[in-house]
Amino acid sequence: MPELPFSIPLSSEAFQSHAELRHVQRRLSDLVDHFTDHSASNDILTDSNPLVYEYWEREYEGTSQGISFGMTRIHPGQVGNEYYLTKGHFHADDYGDEIHITLSGQGLLLLFNKDGSCQTFEMLADKMNYLPGNLAHRTINTGSTPLVFVGFWPPKIIHDYETILQNGFPKLVIAGPEGPELVNNLNFKI
């Protein structure tokens, strides 16, 4: 990890070249169960395994207070009529609010409470979104260029991806005739 203090320009190129940051790539084969149209996923996977999103992060590991941060880049694309998205997760014990600042692209931040109620927030360049730690969240690229944002969170948050994998989100963001539409996820389990 970089020595503290340090400075990194807010660009995916700068984060990409910062060797001390952990880099993770998620391809369609990693996310196939997060999309509802498995037939469309399988059709795509017969020809290729596209990169859906990637992120670079630094988890603060010090003993005093600190801040963890990362940058995510979601590529444009669709599986069936669903836009490319992140896995989405809850925070265990409802701990750890986050801040997301969109640098480029356009998308939606999909949030839901454990009671199943959903809301969305636009993700546009130079816009900040505040996410309370008790809400599940997922980001979706609804545009034709990469959606790039930075996030900040308290250290040592435990991410619960399994609940989302098993139950899904109550709503889906799909490509409709006039743009993104929020529709009920018929496979959602509460």
N, C-alpha and C positions, 0 to 999 in steps of 0.2 A: 504494500500500500504506500501511497505517496506520503512523504513527511509532511507534517502540519507546520505552519500553514502552506497552502499551495493555491494555484490558480489554473483554471482550465477554461478556454473559450467555450461559449455555448453554441457549439455546432457539432453535428454528428461526426464530421471529419476529425475534429479535435478529440472527441471521446474515443473514436475508433483508433486513433494513433496513440492513445494513452495506455501503455502496456500494463500499468498497475491496476487498471480497472478490470473487473470480471466481465467477460463478454459471453452472452448466451444467445443462441439462435434457436428459433422455433419454426420448424417446417410444417407443412400440412400434415405429414405423417404423425407429428407430435400432437396435433390438434384435431384429428379426425373425429374424435368423440365429442368435441365442443361445437361442431356444426350439426344441424339437424338433418341435412340432406346427405346421407351416407352414400347414396348412389352417385351424386355429383362428386363427392370426395374421391370415391374409388375410380371414377372416370378420369379425373385429373391425375391421380396417382399412377395410372397405367402408363402415362407419358412422361411425367416429371414429378418432382417433390419440391414445389416452390417454397421459397423463404417467405413466411407470412410476417413475422416480426423478429426483432432482435433488440437486445438491451445491453447497456454497459452500466455497471453499478459499483459503488463503493459502500460497503457496510461498515459503519463506524465500529471499531473494536476496542476503543480505549476504555479506561476505567472511570473517567469522568463523563460528564454530560457531553453529548455530541449530536451530530446530525448525519444520517445516511442519505445518499442521493444516487440518482441514476438518470440515464437518458434512454428513451424507448423510441424506436423507429418502426412503425407499422407500414408495410408496403401496400400499395393499392391492389385490389383484386376482390374476387368473389368466389364463393363455393355455392353453386346454385344461385339463389337470389340473396344469400347472406353475405354481407361485407366481411372482409378480413378483420379479425379481432384478436384480442389477447385472451388468455385462459380465463382470467378473472379469479378473484379470491375474496374470502373473508379474512379478517384478522382474528386469530384465536383470542379469546377473552375480550373481544371488542376493543382491544387496545391499539392505539397508534393512529392518530389522524395523519393525513397526507396533504401535500400541496402539489398540484400539477400545473405547470406553465407550458402552454403550447408555443412552440417556436415556428413551426411551419405546417402547412397542410390543413385539412379540415376533417372533423370527425365528431363522434359523440362519446360522452362518458355516460355509461349506463350504471346506475346504482340501484341496489335493492336492499330492503330491510328483511329481517328474518320472518316477518309476518307476510312477506310476498309483495309488498307495495314497492313500486318502481318509480324512478324519475330519471330524466336525462338532462345533461348539460352539454351545450355546444363546446367543441374544442376548436378554436380558431387562433391564428397567430396572435401573439401578445395578450392572450387571455389566460387568467389564472382560475383554477377551480380548487375549492377546499373540500376535502373528503373526510367526514367523521369516521373514526375507526370502527364503528359498529355497522357500517354499511358495506356489503359486497360491492366490488367495482370491477368493471371491464371497460376497455377502450376499443373503439371501432373506427376504422378508417372509412369514411363515406365519400372520400374524394378520389381524384385521379392522380395525385402525387403522394409521396410518403407523408404520413402524419408523424411529426417529431415533437416530443415533449420531454421536459425534465420533471422529475419528481423528488420530493424531499419528505423524509419520514423519520420518526424516532428510531434509534438503533434497536436491534434484536427483536423486531416484530416477528411473530410466528405466523406464516401465511397458511391458510386453510384452502388448498386447491381441491381437495377431495370432495368437499360438500358440493362445490360447483360441478365437478365432473360427474358426480352421482345424480344430482338433482337439476342441474342447469340453472338458467335465469328465467324468471317468469315472463320476460319479454324478449323478443328478437328484433334486431334492426335489419330490415331487408330493403333491397332496391325496388322501389315502386315505380309506376309510370311517370311520376312527377318528382322523384327523388327519394330520399330515405324515409321509410315508414316504420313505426313502432307497432308490432303486432304481438298477440299472445303466443307464447310458446306452448304448444299442446303437449309437449313431452315434459313440462316442468312438474317436479314433485315437491310439494311443500313439507 
